[in-house]
Amino acid sequence: MAALSHIDNLLMKDSGALGPNATVPRQFGLINLLKAGAAQLIVLHHLAFYGPMMDYARPLMPSLVDWLDEYGRIAVQVFLVIGGFLAAKSLSPQGRPGIDQPFGTIWRRYIKLAPPFIVAMLLAMVASEIARQWMDHESISPPAGPAQFAAHILLLHGVLGYESLSAGAWYVAIDFQLYALLTLLLWGCGRVASTRRLPWLTPAVAGVAMSISLFYFNRDAGFDNWGAYFFGSYGLGVFAWWASDPKRHPHGVTALLLTMLAPALLALAIDFRIRIAVALVVACVLFLFGRTRLASCSSHGWTLVNYLAKISYSVFLVHFPVCLVVNAAFTRFVPEQAHLQALGAVTAWLASLAAGAAFCRWVEAPLGKMLSGFTKQPVARAPARMPARLPARVPAKAVRQH
């Protein structure tokens, strides 16, 4: 989900790229692979879950459709863990407390995340109106009112109880909440630590927050519009980054791994949740291989993976409006034959990728460039230093002699 504009920006920043179309010499290969694969699962899950094309095509591949319907959504855990992994890299690479300007940091995150999301919500509203002319289906959202759209602009639609205008819109709001929570956690730890060296403080507080999420919030679906519900998975990604630091002392690595693994394993023992199990596996994989960078190569496979990773946020934003219109068109104009409707599902999938590529190039990238002035970190300037004592006044005669 998406984690996703933030992830793209970090990948470009780390590799020295100047923009989404720049050549990237070295990239996080595993992260790109996970992003590319998870994004496809999300698109296919929504096709299976919302129908009606996949409902008609189900007799051809009932097991696959049922699996995508039931378990495809688990792919979101990949983005949650990756989001935490790279947020820790950006906000606190070594796990130390302190954020100088927390609200400025959160604002910059909003500016990166929200503008393309808002454009995508407008597209979703248009797509719903088009689809409504061709079919009557529960996947079509009612016309949005001003208050509902304003709640989406503020990324508060779930918290305020408004229906999402597009499938997956909830995740963008959750991603923003999680980033804000981590920022405030680091800032609060910095306020407590002040000038003291307390390297254990931030991991300890983050571990407590992650545990509370795993043992309490994540076990109650009533909290699923709040970041606290997902902070367990996000926190696993945070600890995977901190523990994978090659410069960290082995004892520190062990302590961080225990803080990451013990609450997750105990939470699974008490109440097994496949989403948490998947998040834990992804976090362990990132701990082992997440920092591995791959040099740019001519392999067509890796070129495709890197490109799909680059456009993943855009695909996530626009795939549902595209799938909705294709569903409506095949429902209205194509016979209800399994093979033809399966062709429609493949068409919607490929059209989503094409629309995501176009959205990335013509909307996400230009908006990012246009708003880059709002997302730059302020340059800290060292204060002017006054000498401890003013030099004694030198007589003019002495000056002339020198």
C-alpha positions in Angstrom: 0.0 0.0 0.0 0.8 0.3 0.3 3.7 2.0 3.3 4.1 3.3 0.2 4.8 6.8 -1.1 7.2 7.1 1.9 8.9 3.9 0.9 9.3 5.1 -2.7 10.8 8.4 -1.5 13.2 6.6 0.8 14.3 4.2 -1.9 15.0 7.1 -4.3 16.7 9.1 -1.6 18.9 6.3 -0.5 20.0 5.5 -4.0 20.7 9.1 -5.0 17.9 9.4 -7.4 16.6 12.8 -8.0 13.1 11.8 -9.0 10.8 8.9 -9.9 12.2 8.7 -13.4 15.9 8.9 -12.5 18.2 6.0 -12.9 18.8 4.2 -9.6 22.2 2.5 -9.4 21.6 0.6 -6.2 18.3 -0.4 -4.6 17.0 -2.5 -1.8 16.3 -5.5 -3.9 14.4 -7.6 -1.3 12.1 -4.6 -0.4 11.4 -4.0 -4.1 10.5 -7.6 -4.6 8.2 -7.7 -1.6 6.5 -4.4 -2.6 6.0 -5.6 -6.2 4.5 -8.9 -5.2 2.3 -7.6 -2.3 0.9 -4.9 -4.6 -0.3 -7.5 -7.1 -1.9 -9.6 -4.4 -3.8 -6.5 -3.1 -5.2 -5.9 -6.6 -6.2 -9.5 -7.1 -7.7 -9.7 -3.6 -9.9 -6.7 -4.4 -10.9 -8.3 -7.7 -11.9 -11.5 -5.9 -13.5 -9.8 -3.0 -15.6 -7.2 -4.7 -16.6 -9.1 -7.9 -18.8 -9.5 -9.9 -16.4 -10.7 -12.6 -14.6 -13.1 -10.4 -17.9 -14.4 -9.1 -18.7 -15.5 -12.6 -15.2 -16.8 -13.3 -15.0 -18.7 -10.0 -16.0 -22.1 -11.5 -12.8 -22.1 -13.5 -10.5 -21.7 -10.5 -12.5 -21.9 -7.2 -9.6 -22.6 -4.9 -7.6 -19.7 -6.2 -10.5 -17.2 -6.0 -11.4 -18.4 -2.5 -7.7 -18.0 -1.4 -7.5 -14.5 -2.9 -10.8 -13.6 -1.3 -9.8 -14.9 2.2 -6.1 -14.4 2.4 -5.0 -11.9 -0.2 -5.6 -9.1 2.2 -2.7 -10.4 4.4 -0.3 -8.8 1.9 -1.0 -5.6 3.6 1.2 -6.8 6.5 4.2 -6.7 4.1 3.7 -3.0 3.6 3.2 -2.4 7.3 6.5 -4.1 8.2 8.4 -2.4 5.4 6.8 0.9 6.4 8.2 0.5 9.9 11.5 -0.7 8.7 12.1 2.4 6.5 10.5 4.8 8.9 13.0 3.8 11.5 15.8 4.3 9.0 14.5 7.8 8.2 13.6 9.0 11.7 16.0 7.2 14.0 18.6 5.1 12.2 20.3 4.0 15.4 17.3 3.8 17.7 18.2 6.9 19.6 15.6 9.3 21.1 14.8 12.7 19.8 13.0 14.5 17.0 13.6 18.2 16.8 10.5 19.3 15.0 7.8 16.5 15.4 4.9 18.4 13.9 7.0 19.6 11.0 8.1 16.0 10.4 4.5 14.9 10.4 3.4 17.7 8.1 6.1 16.7 5.6 4.8 13.2 5.7 1.3 14.4 5.0 2.4 16.5 2.1 4.1 13.5 0.5 1.2 11.2 1.1 -2.0 13.1 0.8 -2.0 15.0 -2.5 -1.9 12.0 -4.8 -4.4 10.3 -2.5 -6.8 13.2 -2.9 -6.5 13.0 -6.7 -7.2 9.3 -6.6 -10.3 9.8 -4.4 -11.6 12.2 -7.1 -11.0 9.5 -9.7 -12.8 7.0 -7.5 -15.8 9.3 -7.3 -15.9 9.7 -11.1 -15.5 5.9 -11.5 -18.4 5.2 -9.1 -20.7 7.5 -11.2 -19.7 5.7 -14.4 -20.1 2.2 -12.9 -23.5 3.2 -11.4 -24.8 3.7 -15.0 -23.9 0.1 -16.0 -24.6 -2.0 -12.9 -26.1 -2.1 -9.4 -23.6 -3.5 -7.0 -22.7 -3.1 -3.4 -19.1 -2.3 -4.3 -20.2 1.1 -5.7 -20.0 3.8 -3.1 -22.9 6.3 -2.7 -22.3 9.8 -3.9 -19.9 11.5 -1.5 -20.9 14.6 0.4 -18.6 17.5 1.3 -18.1 16.4 4.8 -17.1 12.9 3.7 -14.6 14.2 1.1 -13.2 16.7 3.6 -12.6 13.8 6.0 -10.7 12.0 3.3 -8.6 15.1 2.7 -7.6 15.1 6.4 -7.1 11.3 6.3 -9.6 11.0 9.1 -12.4 9.3 7.3 -12.1 6.0 9.2 -11.7 7.7 12.6 -14.8 9.9 11.9 -16.9 7.0 10.7 -17.2 7.9 7.1 -17.3 5.2 4.4 -14.2 5.0 2.3 -14.5 6.3 -1.2 -12.2 3.5 -2.5 -11.0 0.1 -1.3 -7.8 0.5 0.6 -8.3 4.2 1.4 -8.2 3.2 5.0 -4.6 2.1 4.7 -3.3 5.5 3.6 -4.8 7.0 6.8 -3.4 4.2 8.9 0.0 4.6 7.3 0.0 8.3 8.2 -1.1 7.6 11.8 1.6 5.0 12.3 4.3 7.4 11.0 2.9 10.1 13.3 2.9 7.8 16.3 6.5 6.8 15.8 7.5 10.4 15.3 5.8 11.4 18.6 7.2 8.4 20.4 10.8 9.4 19.4 10.1 13.0 20.3 8.7 12.1 23.7 11.7 9.9 24.4 14.0 12.7 23.4 12.2 15.0 25.9 12.7 12.5 28.7 16.3 11.7 27.9 17.2 15.4 27.3 21.0 15.6 27.4 21.5 12.2 29.1 22.7 9.2 27.1 19.9 6.6 27.3 20.4 4.3 24.3 17.9 1.8 25.8 15.0 4.3 26.2 13.6 4.4 22.7 13.7 0.6 22.1 12.2 0.0 25.5 9.3 2.4 24.9 8.8 1.2 21.3 8.7 -2.4 22.6 6.1 -1.5 25.2 4.0 0.2 22.5 4.3 -2.7 20.2 3.4 -5.2 22.9 0.3 -3.2 23.9 -0.8 -3.3 20.3 -0.2 -7.0 19.9 -1.9 -8.0 23.2 -4.8 -5.6 23.3 -5.6 -3.3 20.3 -4.9 -5.9 17.6 -7.2 -8.4 19.2 -10.2 -6.1 18.9 -11.5 -5.3 15.4 -13.2 -2.2 16.8 -9.9 -0.4 16.8 -9.0 -1.2 13.1 -9.5 2.5 12.1 -6.7 3.5 14.5 -3.0 3.1 14.1 -2.7 1.5 17.5 -4.3 -1.6 16.0 -1.5 -2.0 13.5 1.5 -0.8 15.5 2.5 -4.3 16.4 3.3 -5.1 12.7 4.8 -1.7 12.1 6.9 -2.0 15.3 8.3 -5.3 14.1 9.6 -3.5 11.0 11.1 -0.8 13.2 13.0 -3.4 15.3 14.1 -5.2 12.2 15.9 -2.1 11.1 17.5 -1.3 14.5 18.6 -4.9 15.0 20.1 -5.3 11.6 22.6 -2.4 12.1 26.0 -4.0 11.3 27.8 -1.6 13.6 25.7 -2.5 16.6 27.3 -4.6 19.4 26.2 -8.3 19.3 24.7 -7.9 22.8 22.6 -4.9 21.6 21.5 -7.0 18.6 20.4 -9.8 20.9 18.5 -7.5 23.1 16.7 -5.9 20.2 15.8 -9.3 18.7 14.4 -10.5 22.0 12.3 -7.3 22.2 11.0 -8.0 18.7 10.5 -11.7 18.9 9.3 -12.3 22.5 6.1 -10.2 22.4 5.2 -11.4 18.9 5.6 -15.1 19.7 3.8 -14.8 23.1 0.9 -12.9 21.4 0.7 -15.6 18.8 0.7 -18.3 21.5 -2.2 -16.6 23.3 -4.2 -15.7 20.2 -2.9 -16.9 16.9 -3.5 -14.4 14.1 -2.1 -15.2 10.6 -1.6 -11.5 9.9 0.8 -11.2 12.9 2.6 -14.5 11.9 3.1 -13.1 8.4 4.3 -9.8 9.8 6.8 -11.6 12.0 8.2 -13.7 9.2 8.6 -10.6 7.0 10.3 -8.8 9.9 12.8 -11.7 10.3 13.5 -11.7 6.6 14.1 -8.0 6.6 16.4 -8.4 9.6 18.5 -10.9 7.7 18.4 -9.4 4.2 16.6 -6.0 4.3 19.7 -3.9 4.1 21.1 -5.7 1.0 21.4 -3.5 -1.9 21.5 -4.7 -5.5 23.5 -2.9 -8.2 21.5 -1.9 -11.3 21.6 -4.8 -13.8 20.3 -5.6 -17.2 18.1 -8.5 -16.0 14.7 -8.0 -17.4 13.2 -9.7 -14.3 14.8 -7.3 -11.9 14.0 -4.3 -14.2 10.3 -5.3 -14.0 10.4 -5.9 -10.2 12.0 -2.5 -9.6 9.5 -0.7 -11.9 6.5 -2.4 -10.2 7.9 -1.4 -6.9 8.3 2.2 -8.0 4.7 2.5 -9.2 3.3 0.4 -6.3 1.8 3.4 -4.4 0.1 4.7 -7.6 -1.2 1.2 -8.4 -2.6 1.0 -4.9 -4.3 4.3 -5.3 -6.0 3.9 -8.7 -6.5 0.2 -9.0 -10.0 0.1 -7.4 -11.6 2.8 -9.6 -10.1 1.0 -12.7 -11.4 -2.4 -11.5 -14.8 -1.0 -10.7 -15.3 0.5 -14.2 -14.0 -2.7 -15.9 -16.3 -4.8 -13.7 -19.3 -2.6 -14.6 -18.4 -2.7 -18.3 -18.1 -6.5 -18.4 -21.3 -6.8 -16.4 -23.2 -4.6 -18.8 -21.8 -5.5 -22.2 -20.2 -9.0 -21.9 -22.1 -12.3 -21.4 -21.9 -14.0 -18.0 -19.6 -16.8 -19.3 -16.8 -17.9 -17.0 -14.0 -17.6 -19.6 -15.1 -14.2 -20.8 -15.5 -12.9 -17.2 -12.0 -14.3 -16.3 -10.7 -12.4 -19.3 -12.3 -9.3 -17.8 -10.5 -9.9 -14.5 -7.2 -10.2 -16.3 -8.0 -7.0 -18.2 -8.8 -5.2 -15.0 -5.5 -6.3 -13.4 -3.4 -5.2 -16.4 -5.4 -2.0 -16.8 -4.7 -1.2 -13.1 -0.9 -1.6 -13.7 -1.1 0.7 -16.8 -3.2 3.2 -14.9 -0.8 3.1 -12.0 2.2 3.7 -14.3 0.4 6.7 -15.9 -0.7 8.0 -12.5 2.9 7.8 -11.2 4.3 9.6 -14.2 1.6 12.3 -14.6 0.3 12.8 -11.1 2.4 11.4 -8.3 5.8 12.5 -9.6 4.7 16.0 -10.7 2.9 16.6 -7.4 6.0 15.5 -5.5 8.2 17.8 -7.5 5.8 20.7 -7.2 5.4 20.3 -3.4 9.1 19.4 -2.7 9.6 22.8 -1.1 7.1 21.8 1.6 8.9 18.5 2.3 12.5 19.5 2.6 14.1 19.2 6.0 14.9 22.6 7.4 18.7 23.3 7.4 19.9 23.7 11.0 22.3 26.6 11.3 24.8 26.7 14.1 24.2 29.7 16.4 26.7 32.5 16.4 29.2 31.9 19.1 30.5 34.8 21.2 34.0 34.6 22.6 34.3 33.9 26.3 36.0 37.2 26.9 36.2 40.3 24.8 39.8 41.1 23.8 41.3 44.1 25.5 41.1 47.3 23.4 44.3 47.7 21.4 45.7 51.3 21.3 45.7 52.8 17.8 49.4 53.4 18.1 50.0 49.7 18.6 47.8 48.8 15.6 49.9 51.1 13.4 53.1 49.5 14.7 51.9 46.1 13.7 
